[in-house]
Amino acid sequence: MKTAAQIISWVFLPLFMPVYALLMTMFIPSESKSIMAEQGSLSDMMVAHKLHIILLYIVLSVLAPGFSLLMLKRQKQIESVELDNKNERSLPITLTVIYCSMLGIFLWMQIPQGRIPQVIFALPWAGALASLIAAFINRYEKISLHGIGAGLLFGFLVMYFHTQDTFNFNLIVLSVLIGGIVLSARMYLEKHSLREAVSGYLLGVAAIVLVLTFFPNSSLNL
C-alpha cells in the first residue's frame, strides 16, 4: 500500500498537473458555438500551436523547476525533492512563482493572441498566485503542494468546460477522483494532515477560479 501511495505521489506531482490539464482539454474534443476567441475550444487549435504550448509548459513547468530542485538538493539546501521539511520550502516555492511568471510572459509573447482561447494565457498566472499564497501560508503550516496541483486541475477543467457547449463530463469526474486519490496518498504517507491536504486543494481551486474569472478582462489588455 505504501508503494502505491508513493507511486501516486510521483505520478501526480504538482509540476505535472498543468500538463495533464492541457492534454485533457486539447486532445479530448469539446465544442463551443461562441464566435468569441476567449471562448473557443482548445481541441480545435492547430496541432502546431498545441505542441508549442505543451513544450513551453514542459520546459518551464516541469523541467526547469525539477532541475532547480535537484540542484538545491545537490547543494544540500533541501533534504529531499519532495520538500518534506517545511523550513526548506520557501526558496523552491519562490522559484515556482518565478517560473510560472516566465511561462505566462513567454506564452503572451510567442503564442498568437486572438487565435487561442484565453484560458491558456491565464493558467500560468493561477499557478503563480497559488504558489505565492502557499509561500505565505508555509510560514505557519506545511500546506500540501500536491493538493494545490490537484485543485488547479479540477478548477481549470470546471472553469474551462463552463465555456463549452459540449464536453466530456467524465473528465470532471476523473479530476475529482485524482484529487481524492492524491490527498489520500499524501495523508497515508503521513506527509500532511487532513487540514493541510484539504487547504492545499481548496487553494488550488480558488486560485484558478479567481484568475480565470478576471484574467480575460484585464491582463491581456495591458
C-alpha positions as CSV (number, residue, x, y, z in Angstrom):
1,M,0.0,0.0,0.0
2,K,2.8,2.4,0.8
3,T,4.4,1.7,-2.5
4,A,1.2,2.5,-4.3
5,A,0.9,5.8,-2.4
6,Q,4.4,6.7,-3.3
7,I,3.8,6.0,-7.0
8,I,0.7,8.1,-6.9
9,S,2.6,10.9,-5.3
10,W,5.2,10.8,-8.1
11,V,2.8,10.4,-11.0
12,F,0.7,13.3,-9.8
13,L,3.5,15.7,-8.8
14,P,2.3,19.3,-8.7
15,L,4.7,20.1,-11.6
16,F,2.8,17.7,-13.9
17,M,-0.7,18.8,-13.2
18,P,-0.9,21.8,-15.7
19,V,0.4,19.5,-18.5
20,Y,-2.2,16.9,-17.6
21,A,-4.9,19.6,-17.8
22,L,-3.7,20.7,-21.2
23,L,-3.6,17.2,-22.6
24,M,-7.2,16.5,-21.4
25,T,-8.6,19.7,-22.9
26,M,-6.5,19.8,-26.1
27,F,-6.8,16.2,-27.3
28,I,-10.3,15.2,-25.9
29,P,-12.8,17.0,-28.1
30,S,-15.2,19.7,-26.7
31,E,-17.2,22.2,-28.6
32,S,-18.1,25.9,-28.2
33,K,-20.5,27.6,-30.6
34,S,-19.4,31.0,-29.4
35,I,-17.5,33.1,-32.1
36,M,-15.5,34.8,-29.3
37,A,-11.9,33.8,-29.3
38,E,-11.7,33.6,-25.5
39,Q,-14.5,31.0,-25.5
40,G,-13.2,28.8,-28.3
41,S,-12.3,25.2,-27.9
42,L,-8.7,24.1,-27.1
43,S,-9.3,20.9,-29.0
44,D,-9.9,22.9,-32.2
45,M,-6.4,24.6,-32.1
46,M,-3.8,23.8,-34.8
47,V,-1.6,20.9,-33.9
48,A,1.5,23.1,-34.2
49,H,0.1,25.5,-31.6
50,K,-0.8,22.7,-29.2
51,L,2.7,21.2,-29.4
52,H,4.3,24.6,-29.0
53,I,2.3,25.4,-25.9
54,I,2.8,21.9,-24.4
55,L,6.6,22.3,-25.0
56,L,6.6,25.6,-23.2
57,Y,4.7,24.1,-20.2
58,I,7.0,21.1,-20.1
59,V,10.2,23.3,-20.1
60,L,9.0,25.9,-17.6
61,S,6.5,24.0,-15.5
62,V,8.3,20.6,-15.3
63,L,11.9,20.6,-16.4
64,A,13.1,23.9,-15.0
65,P,11.6,23.5,-11.5
66,G,12.6,19.9,-11.4
67,F,16.2,20.8,-12.3
68,S,16.2,23.5,-9.7
69,L,15.1,21.1,-7.0
70,L,17.9,18.7,-7.9
71,M,20.4,21.5,-7.8
72,L,19.1,22.6,-4.4
73,K,19.4,19.0,-3.1
74,R,22.9,18.7,-4.5
75,Q,23.9,21.9,-2.7
76,K,22.2,20.5,0.4
77,Q,19.8,23.4,0.7
78,I,17.0,20.8,0.8
79,E,16.9,17.3,2.2
80,S,14.5,15.9,-0.4
81,V,13.0,16.9,-3.7
82,E,9.6,16.1,-2.0
83,L,10.2,19.1,0.3
84,D,9.2,17.3,3.4
85,N,10.8,19.9,5.7
86,K,8.6,22.9,6.0
87,N,11.6,25.2,6.7
88,E,13.2,24.3,3.3
89,R,10.1,25.1,1.2
90,S,10.4,28.9,0.9
91,L,13.1,29.0,-1.9
92,P,11.6,26.2,-4.0
93,I,8.1,27.8,-3.9
94,T,9.6,31.2,-4.7
95,L,11.3,29.7,-7.7
96,T,7.9,28.2,-8.8
97,V,6.4,31.7,-8.7
98,I,9.2,32.9,-11.0
99,Y,8.9,30.0,-13.4
100,C,5.1,30.4,-13.6
101,S,5.5,34.1,-14.3
102,M,8.1,33.4,-17.0
103,L,5.8,30.9,-18.6
104,G,2.9,33.4,-18.6
105,I,5.2,36.0,-20.3
106,F,6.6,33.6,-22.9
107,L,3.0,32.4,-23.8
108,W,1.9,36.0,-24.2
109,M,4.9,36.9,-26.4
110,Q,5.1,33.7,-28.6
111,I,1.5,32.5,-29.0
112,P,-0.7,34.5,-31.4
113,Q,-3.5,36.0,-29.4
114,G,-7.0,36.0,-30.9
115,R,-6.5,32.5,-32.3
116,I,-6.0,30.8,-29.0
117,P,-8.6,30.6,-26.1
118,Q,-7.5,32.9,-23.4
119,V,-7.6,30.3,-20.7
120,I,-4.2,29.2,-22.0
121,F,-2.7,32.5,-21.1
122,A,-4.3,32.6,-17.6
123,L,-3.3,29.1,-16.4
124,P,0.4,30.0,-15.5
125,W,-0.7,33.1,-13.5
126,A,-3.1,30.8,-11.5
127,G,0.0,28.7,-10.6
128,A,2.0,31.8,-9.7
129,L,-0.9,33.1,-7.5
130,A,-1.3,29.7,-5.7
131,S,2.4,29.4,-5.1
132,L,2.7,33.0,-3.8
133,I,-0.1,32.3,-1.3
134,A,1.4,29.0,-0.4
135,A,4.7,30.7,0.3
136,F,2.9,32.9,2.9
137,I,0.9,30.0,4.4
138,N,4.1,27.9,4.7
139,R,5.4,30.3,7.3
140,Y,2.7,28.8,9.6
141,E,2.0,25.3,8.4
142,K,3.1,22.9,5.7
143,I,0.3,23.2,3.1
144,S,0.0,20.4,0.6
145,L,1.6,21.3,-2.7
146,H,0.1,18.1,-4.2
147,G,-3.2,19.3,-3.0
148,I,-2.7,22.6,-4.8
149,G,-1.8,20.8,-8.0
150,A,-4.9,18.6,-7.8
151,G,-7.1,21.6,-7.0
152,L,-5.7,23.5,-10.0
153,L,-6.5,20.6,-12.3
154,F,-10.1,20.3,-11.1
155,G,-10.7,24.1,-11.1
156,F,-9.2,24.5,-14.6
157,L,-11.5,21.8,-16.0
158,V,-14.6,23.2,-14.4
159,M,-13.9,26.8,-15.4
160,Y,-12.9,25.8,-19.0
161,F,-15.8,23.5,-19.6
162,H,-18.1,26.2,-18.3
163,T,-17.3,28.0,-21.6
164,Q,-18.1,24.9,-23.7
165,D,-21.4,23.8,-25.1
166,T,-20.5,20.1,-25.2
167,F,-17.7,18.3,-23.4
168,N,-16.8,15.0,-21.8
169,F,-18.1,15.2,-18.2
170,N,-16.1,12.1,-17.3
171,L,-13.1,14.4,-17.2
172,I,-14.6,16.3,-14.3
173,V,-15.3,13.0,-12.5
174,L,-11.7,11.9,-13.3
175,S,-10.2,15.1,-11.8
176,V,-12.3,14.6,-8.6
177,L,-11.1,11.0,-8.3
178,I,-7.5,12.1,-8.9
179,G,-7.8,14.7,-6.2
180,G,-9.2,12.2,-3.7
181,I,-6.5,9.6,-4.5
182,V,-3.7,12.2,-4.3
183,L,-4.9,13.6,-1.0
184,S,-5.4,10.1,0.5
185,A,-1.9,9.1,-0.6
186,R,-0.3,12.1,1.0
187,M,-2.1,11.5,4.2
188,Y,-1.4,7.8,4.2
189,L,2.3,8.5,3.8
190,E,1.9,10.9,6.8
191,K,3.2,13.8,4.7
192,H,0.3,16.0,5.6
193,S,-2.6,16.2,8.0
194,L,-6.2,16.3,6.7
195,R,-6.3,20.1,7.1
196,E,-3.1,20.7,5.2
197,A,-4.2,18.4,2.4
198,V,-7.7,19.9,2.0
199,S,-6.5,23.5,2.4
200,G,-4.0,22.9,-0.4
201,Y,-6.7,21.6,-2.6
202,L,-9.1,24.5,-1.9
203,L,-6.2,27.0,-2.5
204,G,-5.6,25.4,-5.9
205,V,-9.3,25.6,-6.9
206,A,-9.6,29.2,-5.6
207,A,-6.5,30.4,-7.4
208,I,-7.6,29.1,-10.8
209,V,-11.2,30.3,-10.3
210,L,-10.0,33.8,-9.4
211,V,-7.6,34.1,-12.3
212,L,-9.9,32.6,-15.0
213,T,-12.7,34.9,-13.8
214,F,-10.8,38.2,-14.0
215,F,-7.9,37.5,-16.4
216,P,-9.7,37.9,-19.8
217,N,-11.0,41.3,-18.7
218,S,-7.7,42.7,-17.5
219,S,-4.2,41.2,-18.1
220,L,-4.3,40.6,-21.8
221,N,-5.3,44.2,-22.4
222,L,-2.3,45.7,-20.7
